[in-house]
Amino acid sequence: MATHHRGHSVFRPCIDLHNGIVKQIVGGSLSDANPESLQTNFVASQSPAEFAGMYKKHELRGGHVIKLGAGNDQAAKEALAAWPNGLHIGGGITEENAVSWLDAGAEKVIVTSYLFPGARFSLERLESLASKVGNDKLVVDVSCRRRGDKWIVTTNKWQDLTDMEVNQESLDLLSRYCSEFLIHAADVEGLCQGIDEELVKCLGQWVHIPTTYAGGARDIKDLALVDTLSGGKVDLTYGRRV
């Protein structure tokens, strides 16, 4: 397995979409059963395409567009059209639609829930998807929640716990089929109250491919903190702090 070498952590932009609008959502508040419980820290007045254009202007490659639920396809396509081959797309990605999102302008597709039917990991699905789009076009999202001293992968807009723990063994397995990881720390996502420092430090020890952490970042100092904790192996996403 190739080892990922790079000097320092960098900023990765994001466009989180909810009902077609760019928002920063408190990760723990997303609920299909109780949609009224949704909490947001930020609702943008700019369109997704405007954000994509801004990232393109500053050459901030590898940002992720995440569709949080239904009603976001058109907004996502407009963002991708504003910067073809510059952004990654996630949210509802399956083997059936992955190629169409690449054709729509995504540099890579991000997959989570599709790999966990019934909240159980399916290596068969991962192998099939990687074979279809290519490892170099695939990002695996192992967003997680902390349970005791472990981090458990979550799916379905961070609502459902799966049977996979985020650790050296699982990341080594997944990295055979993808080119990057995206990891939202769902417990602190959207709170702007600090990153999960222990998780970032562990990721720095575990990962061997490009990895982006999201969750809790407050200001530019957090980028230096992630760089120190991960040995420069993990990048950082900010939400409204852009």
Residue pairs with C-beta under 8 A, 6 or more apart in sequence:
1 172
1 175
1 176
1 208
2 208
2 209
3 208
4 207
4 208
4 209
4 210
4 211
4 233
6 210
6 232
6 233
7 232
8 227
8 232
9 223
9 226
9 227
9 230
9 232
9 233
9 234
9 235
9 236
10 223
10 235
10 236
11 60
11 223
11 235
11 236
11 237
11 238
12 60
12 62
12 63
12 64
12 212
12 235
12 236
12 237
13 51
13 55
13 60
13 63
13 64
13 237
13 238
13 242
14 63
14 64
14 65
14 66
14 214
14 237
14 238
14 239
15 22
15 48
15 51
15 52
15 63
15 64
15 65
15 66
15 79
15 87
16 22
16 23
16 24
16 25
16 66
16 68
16 239
17 23
17 48
17 65
17 66
17 67
17 68
17 72
17 75
17 76
17 91
18 25
18 38
18 40
18 68
18 69
18 72
19 69
19 71
19 72
20 48
20 71
20 72
20 74
20 75
21 43
21 44
21 75
22 43
22 44
22 46
22 47
22 48
22 51
23 40
23 42
23 43
23 44
23 68
24 40
24 41
24 42
24 190
24 239
24 240
25 38
25 39
25 40
25 41
25 68
25 189
25 190
26 39
26 40
26 41
26 189
26 190
26 191
27 158
27 184
27 185
27 186
27 187
27 188
27 189
27 190
27 215
28 158
28 186
28 187
28 189
29 37
29 38
29 39
29 190
30 38
30 68
30 157
30 158
30 159
31 37
31 38
31 159
32 156
32 157
32 159
39 190
40 190
41 190
41 191
41 192
41 239
41 240
42 239
42 240
44 51
47 75
47 78
48 65
48 75
48 76
48 78
48 79
48 82
49 78
49 79
49 81
49 82
50 82
51 79
52 65
52 78
52 79
52 80
52 82
52 83
52 86
52 87
53 82
53 83
55 63
55 83
55 86
55 87
56 82
56 83
56 86
61 86
61 107
62 87
62 88
62 107
62 180
62 210
62 212
62 235
63 86
63 87
63 88
63 237
64 87
64 88
64 89
64 90
64 110
64 139
64 182
64 212
64 237
65 76
65 79
65 80
65 87
65 88
65 89
65 90
65 91
65 106
66 90
66 91
66 110
67 73
67 76
67 89
67 90
67 91
67 92
68 91
68 157
69 91
69 157
72 91
76 89
76 91
77 104
77 105
79 87
80 87
80 89
80 101
80 104
80 105
80 106
81 104
81 105
83 105
84 105
85 105
85 106
85 107
86 107
87 105
87 106
87 107
88 106
88 107
88 108
88 109
88 110
88 139
88 180
88 182
89 101
89 104
89 106
89 108
89 109
89 110
90 109
90 110
90 111
90 112
90 139
90 141
90 182
91 110
92 113
93 101
93 109
93 110
93 111
93 112
93 114
94 111
94 114
94 129
95 114
95 125
95 128
95 129
95 132
98 109
98 111
98 129
98 132
98 133
99 132
99 133
101 109
102 108
102 109
102 133
102 137
107 137
108 136
108 137
108 138
108 139
108 179
108 180
109 133
109 137
109 138
109 139
110 139
110 140
110 141
110 182
111 129
111 138
111 139
111 140
111 141
112 140
112 141
112 142
112 143
112 153
112 155
113 155
113 156
114 125
114 129
115 121
115 122
115 125
115 126
115 129
115 140
116 122
116 153
116 155
116 160
116 162
116 163
116 164
117 125
119 155
119 160
119 161
119 162
119 163
120 162
120 163
121 153
121 162
121 163
121 164
123 173
126 140
126 174
126 177
127 177
129 138
129 177
130 138
130 177
130 178
135 176
135 177
135 178
135 179
136 179
137 179
138 177
138 178
138 179
139 178
139 179
139 180
139 181
139 182
140 174
140 177
140 178
140 180
140 181
140 182
141 181
141 182
141 183
141 184
142 153
142 164
142 166
142 170
142 171
142 174
142 181
142 182
142 183
143 153
143 154
143 158
143 182
143 183
143 184
143 185
143 186
144 151
144 152
144 153
144 154
144 166
144 183
144 184
144 185
144 186
144 199
145 151
145 152
145 154
145 158
145 161
145 186
145 187
146 152
146 185
146 187
146 196
146 199
147 161
150 165
150 166
150 167
151 165
151 166
151 167
151 185
151 199
152 161
152 162
152 164
152 165
152 166
153 161
153 162
153 164
153 165
153 166
153 170
154 160
154 161
154 162
154 186
155 162
158 184
158 186
158 189
164 170
166 183
166 199
167 202
167 206
168 205
168 206
171 181
171 206
171 207
172 206
172 208
174 181
175 181
175 207
175 208
175 209
178 209
179 209
179 210
180 209
180 210
180 211
180 212
181 207
181 209
181 210
181 211
181 212
182 211
182 212
182 214
183 199
183 203
183 211
183 212
183 213
183 214
184 214
184 215
185 195
185 196
185 199
185 213
185 214
185 215
185 216
186 215
187 196
187 215
188 194
188 195
188 196
188 215
188 216
189 214
189 215
189 216
190 215
190 239
191 216
192 216
192 217
192 218
192 239
192 240
192 241
193 216
193 218
194 216
194 218
194 222
195 213
195 215
195 216
195 217
195 222
195 225
195 226
195 236
196 215
196 216
197 225
197 229
199 213
200 213
200 225
200 226
200 229
200 230
200 234
201 229
201 230
203 211
203 213
203 230
203 233
203 234
204 229
204 230
204 231
204 233
204 234
207 233
207 234
210 235
211 233
211 234
211 235
212 234
212 235
212 236
212 237
213 226
213 230
213 234
213 235
213 236
213 237
214 236
214 237
214 239
216 222
217 223
217 236
217 237
217 238
217 239
217 241
218 241
219 241
222 236
222 238
223 236
226 234
226 235
226 236
